[in-house]
Amino acid sequence: MRFVRTLIIGGLCLGGMPGAADAQSRAAVEVRNTVGPLEQQAKPLTPGSALPRRKSAEPADYPWELRRIGAKAALIVQVTLDSSGRVAEVRRSQGPLLQPAIGSPSNVAAERVAADAVLRSVAAALDRWRFDEPAGGPMTFQLSFGFVAGQVSHALTDPSDVLPAQVAAAPWAAAEGAMPTGAGLAPPKKTKYVKPVYPKAALDARVQGEVLLEIVIGTDGRVADARILKSVPQLDQAAIEATLAARYEPVQINGLPVRVISAVTHTFSFRTKSE
């Protein structure tokens, strides 16, 4: 038995870049909790057999619900291909296991919502994957997914691998190696501002307030990741999406661009709609 710790505790496995936050709910593949009829018939991948060539493997989207609490996540699923090479069944094997970030406001309900979003994201991605036809009919194998610092990774996983039962809160992974602004480091200059869209449900419910985010800006001026420090639940998604779309002039030290940590506040009010 081997613990799969690198997905959360360490770095990433096989790379996947952050995906756009698009229609995660469109997944046609249901994430099962029990062995499905096709998996029962399928040939398991063994050390002596080869996984069919992937013709397409779009990365899973990084859910805003996970960014919101600054958490990392790991999930292991059993994937079954049908005879055409399409992902026909997905069974949750272990997880999602979440590791909240120190300093992020979180609670059991928010973590449950984030875990559900991770499941939907993986299911939606696998629904788009295509493989060559497996030799000898349906095939089943295990995949691990890691969600860390705005990036999603995936890797073939040995059936004996297990996730830890739980993990303690840890520093926010996205901020590792980034320098805080202030104290001699000038705040980053915004070159592109994106106005948050005031959610209609929040307007109808007359919800307003300030959403404070901590962000990491990469050496290219893009927002690498964002998490909520002060939450207004019905406004958090709009604030995160607008923040990720903003652009900054890269902060430099001695002429070299560096990753920095900064803060952004979005104020939602009935007078300004959002600003």
C-alpha angles and dihedrals in degrees: 000000000000127000116231099218103145093076091068111007099041136024133306128290119209109001130256123167122224112282127216115265095252131150100316089169092066093085113133093190112087117220104232128204094202135049110279127221094255093048089054089058098038126105111242119233109253133187088259096051130073128232110238115257114271112237093186133006113169113191120254116257118254104240118233087219088065094045089050092068095033090237134156119220139196129193134178119202136179109231122200122195122204123223092275094055096254121134101251102167135025121188124190106237102172135355151316085226112189129200110195120214121246109254096025115119105238142158139180093268093051091049091049090052090049092049091052090050091053090053092050092048094052092045092050092050095047090049087063096046119105130191136185113268108283115240113249098017133285118011132198130200141158126254131188123210126199125196109196132156096340095313131102123212132185135191141170107263130206113241089237093060117106135186119237114265090242141341131216122244113275138190115287104278096212091061095056108126094002121126122231116239119237126047092081098330111102118233113259117264113237114228097177125034121194116196114224116243109240104233111240091223090056092048092049090050090045092237115165138155145104126303114201118200135186112216139188116217117203129219088264093058094251123127104253095190143342135202134186120252097169114029137204097178098210091049102040097090093051090048093049095047093049091046093052090052094054123099132212139195104256113256112237135201116194088348096306123110116241137189112254140188118227140157133244129193124200117194117204117193137154089243098054099022086216137341 
